[in-house]
Amino acid sequence: MRALIFLSCIFAFGLRAADLEAYSEFARLDPFGVVIEADGPAGQPLSGPKGVVALRGARGGYVSFRLAARLAKPGPYSVTFAWNAPTTNLTVEAFREWFHYTEPKNSYYPDALAPVKLPYRSQLPEPDNKIEKQTVQTFWVDIWIPRDTAPGVYRGEARIEGDGKTVSRRIELQVLPASIPEKEIVAIDHNSYGSEWLASQYPKLRQRLGEKFFASDEFFGLIHSYHRIFYEHLGVFHQLGYGHGGKVGPEFAPELEGSGRTKRIKGWSLYDRHYGPLLDGSAFAGTKRGAQPIPFVYLPINPEWPASFLWWGEPGYETEFVNVTREMEQHFREKGWTKTVFEMFFNHKKRYKAFPWDGDETRFPADNRYFAEYARLLKKAVPPGSPVQFRFRSDSSWMMGQQFKDLAGVIDFWVLGGSEVSWYKEVPAMLRARGDIVWMYGGTPEVTGSSGAITFAPFQTWIWGAEGFVRWLTVSPGGDPWFRFGGGDTVLAYSGDRFGIDGPIPSIRLKLQRNCVQDLTLLDSLKTRKPVEELRTGAANRYNGSRYEDWWPPRPAAADLPSYEMTNATIDENTKPVKDLAARVDAQSWEKLRAWILQLAVEGK
């Protein structure tokens, strides 16, 4: 199979000393010009009549493609892209794709994207990627279409110069009259834990600042830069600021003093440096989406903060919890931080031996009493009618069916196991009807699978009528992602330290996900003209040949087992229909769906 793909690439590039081809965003190549096997169906170069690369997109969004620069022999080269009409307001951003040596597959996969200025000048093999006999370097190209762009066809040209030759490719972008709504239809959340990982991922900055690192402007700037990169890619960034034992990082909570009736907030210095620019939106000034407050954030509240769980059940615990939480509400209200949802969330499990109940993925019905009590304390602390948005969040899997009933009016922010939801067809609509927020959670596809796999979670979220999806860890690339990569299932944004950047750089999968979310947002906006059931039916068929009813398979008998009798094997076996739907997604799935979405958008104008 790979030999056939390799031959097709030779044919596509021809035998010229230097060549340049455009490929779909879903067609990844290795450093030798071979289309990644998992992306084989999308592996043909983009070239229409007379060799013109034809693209199309709606206003207020991105159109992306890939350029593959090839040299027949080692040497210098340059790549550039420019519009024929220099007055256009379309902007172009280019990124060099880093080829990660991936140990499980003993091969190279592109994923990290290092921003480059055009024209880009270097040589093959690329000196820093250190790949012997590299003949191809690929580039991700983003074209941003502002909302005020006039519909029509815009023309440009990509060009490579190398080995004394110049080869060019004409690019045509059709800007459609349709506009993508500003508010994304699904919130894709990128979760993380604490901030100590920043020191290891930015060793140059850490060494330069020494012990001042964790209190420096650069440190808080790094945190804000991670929020920005996910924000600009139509996502959300979460940092859980406490560990399983309840210890809170100093930048995640106000400083406390006193005890019992005298326990109070001493100061807000580090907290406000951390969260102030995020909660007032100033951290996002200058971005294409504009300055907006973050929509969601974890509170530092846990069984050990602001009151010690040692005194659980005693009057002093309630006094400390209520007084400090009340001061927090007052501070948030005075600051005007009223557009963000503040989440009280418990991340512990009793098997971690810090607390005697499960706060996360609760498995035993008796533990629900803790949730009810904390809801009572929160209600007592927050004044009725407060403009500050406090929500009680629970990540639920084993006993979600029982919790929907037992914790009605207690939990109002549900994050649900992304496969088990298929057992409860009516639940997303039911929870939303009573005013609850409904998200799902799961992992991130590795680079070794199909490039289309990253689109499954956003599509699943939309077709099930949920509002968001949490990728549980997205900033942990491993000890050496550059030369001994583990697959990337816990990273979507990489440290830019290797490239002299004090901040994160995106991944191919992050950009594919962004484009998926903007397409879904456009699709959902069409429900004013077509019933949403019709849109879901048509979308499912074009996405992976499924029917809408396939996404809600018959409820298995195992779903009625007591939660404490459920096992991981039971869940895996009885959520197989959902996994089968994911397995039917390939590198062409989203392109087929996108073509349909754009056609629907055009027909409505």
N, C-alpha and C positions, 0 to 999 in steps of 0.2 A: 504493500500500500504506500509506504513512505517513498519507495523507489519511483512509483508512478507519479506521485506528487512532485518529487524532485525533478523528474523529466518535464512535467508540465511547467515548472518554474523556469527551467532552462529555455523552454520554448517561448514563454512569456517574455523573458528578459532578452531573448535573442543571443547573439554571440558578440555583441558590441563590447568594447572595452569598458564602457560606463553605461549604465542604464538606470531608468527611474520608472517605477510603476506605482499606481494607486490601488489600494485594497480597501475592502470594507473594514469598518471598525471591529467587526467580529472575526476577522481573518488574521490570526497572529502567525508570524513567520519566525523561524529560528535564525541564528546568525549565519546560516549557510543558504538561506533563501528557500527553505522547505516549509510549507504550511504545516503548522502544528497538527498532528494527526486528529486530535479531538475537534479541530475546527475545519476539517477537510471539506465538508459541504459548502463552506463559504470561501473556498480558497482561490477562486478565479479573480484575476485583476479587474478593476473597474474601468472598463473602456467601452464606450458606446460607438455610435457612428463616427467614422473618421478619427477614431482614437480619443474622442473627447470624454473626459470623466464627468458624468452628469450627477449632480446632487440636488436635493430639494429639502426644504424645511420651512417651518412656521416661524413667525416673528416672536420675539421674546424667548428664544431658545438657541440651542447649539446644534450645529451639524458637524459631524466628525468623520474623518477618514484617516487612512494610514498611507504614508509614503515609504516605499522600499527603495533604498539607494544601493546599487550593486557596482562593484568593481571586479574586473576579471583578474586583476593581480594587485598586490599590496601597493598602496600609495595614497597621496593626498586627494581630497575631493571637497566639494562644497555643494550645499543644497539650499535652495531658496524658493519662496512662494510669494507672489505679489498679484494684486488686482490690476487689471488693465485700466480701470478708472480710479485714479488715486483719491478722488473726492468721496468715494463711498464710505458710509459709516460702519460697514462690516469690519470686524476686527479678527485678526488671526493670531492664535497662540500655537506654538510648536513645542514638542517635547521629544527628547531622544529616549527611546525605549531601552531600558537596561535588560540585558539577558542574564537571568539568574541560573546558575548551575544548580539544578534541583536533584538532590541525592536519591530520593526514592525512585526516580525515573532515569537517573544517570543521563540527563539531557538538559537542554537549555529552554527556558520559557521567558518571554518578555512580560514584565509587569510594572515595575517602578518607572515613573516618567520624570526625567530630569528636564526642567524648562530650558530652552535654548533660544537664542536670538537668531533671527534670519537676516542675512545668509549665515548658515552654519558651516564652519570650516573645520575639518579634522582629517583623519586618515584611517584607512582600514589595513589591518585590524585596529579597532579603537584601543588606544593605549591603556585606558583605565579598566576596560572590561576584560582585557587579558585573555581573549579567546583565539587560540591558534587557528590560523587559516580562515578567519572570519572573512566573508565576502559580501555580506549584506548588513546594512544598518537600517533599521526601521524608525519612523517618526510618527507620532500621533499628532494630528492637526485638528484643532478646534476652531470653528468659525462661529462667532457670536453674531446673532441677528437681532439688533435692537428693535424695540416695539414700533419705533417710528420709521423703520426702513420701508421704502416704497416697494410694493410687490413688483416682481419682474425678474429678469435673468441677469446675473452678474457674472462676468468672465474674468478669469485669472490664468496664471501660468506657473507651474512648478518646474524647476530646472535643476539638473545636476551637471557639474563640471568635474571631470576627472580623466586622467591619462590622456590629456590633450583633446578630449572630446566634450561636446555639450549636447545634452539630450533634454528635451522639454516635453511636458504634458499639459495640454489645455484643460482647464477646470471650468465648468459651468455650474453655477448655483441658481436654482429657481427659488426665489423667495415667494411663499404663498401669502394670500391675503389673511389667512387665519392667524390668530395670536394665541399663544399659550397663556392661560391664566397665571397670575402672579403667585397665587397660593397653591403649593403642590397638594395633590389629592391624597397622598399617603406620606406619612412621616417615617423616613428610614433613619433609625437611630444607630449611632456608632458608640458602643459602650466601652468604658475603660475603668481602671481602678487606680485611685491615688494619682500621684505625680512624681514619685521617686524614679520611675522609668525614664523620665526626661534626662536625668543625669547620665545614665548609661548610653542613651541614644545620641547625646550631644556631648561627647567627651572633650572636644576642643573648647567649647564654651564653658563646660564644667571646670576644666583645668585653668582656664583664663580667669574665672571668677573666684575659684577656691571655695572657702566656707561661706562666702556671701551668696553663692549661687541660688539657694532656695528662698532668699529674701530680696533678690535683685529685680530690677525692672525687666531685665532680659528673661528671667524665669517666668514672670507673669506674662510677658510678651509671647513666650513660647506657648503657654496655655491658650492664650487668645488666638494664636495662629492656628492651633488645631481646631478650635471652634470655627475659625474663618474658612478653613479648607473644606470642612464638611458642610458648612452653611452655603458656600458657593457651589457645592455639588448637590444642592437640594436635599441636604440631610441635616441631622441633629447630632450633637456630640454630648455625651454624658460622662462625667467623672464621679465615681462613687468615692467619697472622701473618708470612709472609715473601713476598718478591717473586720474580720469575722468576730473578733473579740470586742468590737465596739470602739477601739481607739481611733480618734478623729485626727486627721492631719491639720496642722495649725492654720493653713490657708483655706480650709473648708468650713470653718465655724468661728463665730465670735469668741473672744477670750472671756472666760468666766471667773468669778470670784465668789467667796462666801459659801454657805451651806444652809440647808433648810429654808426658813423664811427669808434669810438674808442672801440667798444665792441669786446672783444677778449677772448681767453682761457687763464686763469691765471695759471692753473696747472692741471696735470693729475694724481696726487698721488693716490686717492682712486679708480679712474676708472682703472688705470693700475694694481693696486693690485687685483681688482676684475676680470678684463678681460684678463690681460696679460697671465697668465698660461693657459687660455682657448683658446685664439686666437693663441698662439704658440704651443699648444698641450702638454705642460709640465705637465698640471694638470692630464693627463692620463697616465703618465709614470708608468710602472709596471703592466698595465692592459693587459688582454689577447689579446685585439685588438690593443695594441700598442699606442704610443703617436701621436695623430692627432689633428689638430685644430678643434674646433666645426664648424659644417657646416653652422649654421644659428644663428643670434643674432638680437634682437631688437635694434634699435637706440633710443636714448632718445628724438629724434625730435618729437614734437607735436605742436599744434597751439600756445602753451604758451612758448615753448622752441625751439630754443635759443632766439626767439624774442617774446615779449608779444603781444597777440592777440588784445590787446587794440589799437595797431597801425596798425592792418590789413588794407591793401590797401594803406598805406602811404609808401613813399620811404624809411623811416627808418626801417620798418619791413623787406623789401627786403634786405637792406644793412646788418642788423644784421644777418639775416638768412644765407645769402650767405657767409659772411666773416667767421662766426663760423663754418659752415659746411665745408667750404674750408680748414680751419685749421684742422678739424677732418680728412679729406681725407689725408692731408699731414702727419699727425701723424701716421695714419694707414699704409700709404705707407712706411714711414721711418722705422716702426717697422717690416715690412714684413708681415703684416696681410692681405694677399691677397687670402687666400683659404676659407675665410668665407664670406657668403652673409650677408651684413648689411641691415636690413629692415627698411625703413621708413614706419611706420604703425600708423594709427589713430584709437584709441579705444573708442572715445567718441560718444555720441548720444545727439541730441538737447534736448531731454526730461530730461537730467541731468542738463540742464540750465547753462552750462558753456560756450558753444559755439553754434552759431545759425545754425549749419548744422550737418548732420550725417557723422561721419568719419567711423563708424563701422556699417555694415549691412544697408547701405544706402537705404532709401525708396523713396526719392523724387528726380526726375530727375534734378531739379535745383541745387542740391548739387554737381553734377558732376563737376561744374565749379571750385570748390575749389580744387578738385583733379588735374585738368588741370593746375591750377596756381602753386600748390606745385611741380608738375612735372617740370614746367618751372624753378622754383627756384632751384630745385635739379640739373637740367641739367646745370644751370649757375654756380653752386658752384663746381661741380666735373669736373676736367679737362678732355677733350676728350682723350680717350685711357688710362685712369687711370687703373692700375691693381687692384685697390680696387673695390670689387664687391658691388655696391649700387643697391638695388632693391626697387621699390615702391610697397608695399603690400596692398591689400584690401581684407577684409573678407566680402564676398558678398552673399546675399540670395534673398531678396525681388525683386530686379531688376537686377539680374545677366545677364539675357538675353540682356537687353538694355545696360548695362555697357560693355559687351564684345565688342559692337560696338562703343559706345560713348567714351570709355576710351582705345581704341586700341592705342598703342604707349605711353600711360600714365601709366597705371598699367601693370607691368610685373611679378607680383607674386600674383596669385589668390588663396584665400582660400575660398572654396565654401560650401554652405550648403549641408550636406551629403545626403539629400534626394532629394532636388530639382534638383540635377545634372542629375537625371534620365530623366528629360524633354529635355535634350540637348545631345543626343547621340554623335554627331559629335564634340562637343565642346572641350573635353580634348585633342584630337588629333590636332584640329585646333589651340588651344592656344599653345600647345607645339611646333607645326610647326613654329609659329612665334617667338619662343624663350622665351615664358613665362613659369614660374614655375606654376604647377597646383597641389594644395592640396585641401583637403576637411576638414570639421570640424564636431564635434559632441561630445557626452558625453561618459561616461564610464559605462559599465554594473555593476549593484550592485551584491554583493555576493549572494543574495537570488535567482538569476536566474541561468540558466545552466552555468556550467563552460565553455562551448563552446562559449558562447555569446561574449567573449572578442576577438574571432577570426574574427568576422563579419566585423569590420571596416577595418582591414588590407586586408582581402580578397576582400571586396567591392572596396577598393582603387586600388588593382592590376587588378581586372577584368574590371574596368572602364578605365584603362589606365592612372590614375592619379599618382602622384609621392609621395604624402604624406597625412597624416591624423593628424589633431590636436585634441587632447583630451583637452578640454578647461580649466580644472582645475584638478590637479592630486596630490597635496601635502597637501590637507586639509581634515584630517581624522575626524574632529568634536571634540567636547569638551572632550569626553571620549570614544575613539574607543575601548578600551580594555574591558569595562564592560557594556557600554550602546551605542552600535554601531548603526549608522543610516542606514547602508547599503553599504557605501563605493563608491558612484558614483562620488566622488571628490577626491579619493586617490588611488594611485598605489604604493607609497613608504611611509612607516611609519617612524616616529622618532624612533631611537634606544635608546633614553634616558632611557626607562624603563629597558633596558637590559645592561645598563652601556656603551653604544656605542654612541660616539659623532658624529653621522652621521646617514643617513637613512638606513633602512633595506627594502628588497623587499617584494612584495606580491606574492601570488600564481598567481593572474591574470597577474602581470607583467611578470612572467616567462612563463606562457602559451602564452602570446603575443609574447615574444622573440622567443620561439620555432616556433610559427606560422610564424613570419617574416623570420626566417632562412629557413623554408620549402618553402615559396614562392620564396625566392631568388634562391634556388636550382631549383625549378620548372621553373622559368623564364629563367634560364641559358640554359634550354633544348630547347629553341626556335631556337637554331642553328641547331637542328636536326628535329624539328617538327614545323609546322606553329603555331604562337601564337594563332590563332583562334581555332585550334584543341586543344591546351592546355587549353584554356579558356572553351571550350565546355566540355571537359572531366573533368576538375576540378569542374565546376558548378554541373555537374551530381553527382559526388561522394561526394561533400560537403553537399548539401542539397536536392538532387534529382531534381534540377532545370535545365532549359535549358539556354544557354547563352542569348537567346533573352528575357527570363523572366527578365533579369537585365535591359533591356531597354523597358519598357512597352510603349504603345501608348501615345503620348503627349496629355495631357488633355487640354480641351478648357480653363480651368482656368489659364493655363500658359500664355495666351495672355492677361489676365486682366491687366490694369494699376497697377503698383506696389502699389500705394496709395489706391487702392480698395481691395488689397489682405489682408486677415486676417490669423491669426494662424490656425483657423479652416479650412480655405480653403486649406492651405498648408498640414495640417494633412490628410484631406480627399483625396487629390490628390497625395499624396505620399504613400498611403496605400500599393500599390504593393511592394515597397521596404521594408516596415515594415513586410509584410507577408513573404518575403524571410528571414528576420532576425528571425522570429518566427519559421521557419522550421529548425533552427540550434539547435542541442542538444549536449550532452556530448560525443557522438561518432562521430560527423560530421568530426572533424579535423583528428581523427585517421584514418578514412576511406580514406580521401584525402591524408594523409601522406603516407599510405601504397602504394597508387598508384604512388605518386611522387618518392618514393624510388625504386619502381619496374622499373619505367621509367629510373631512373638514373643508375640502375644496367644493364638494357638492352642495354644501350648505351656504356658500357665498354667492 
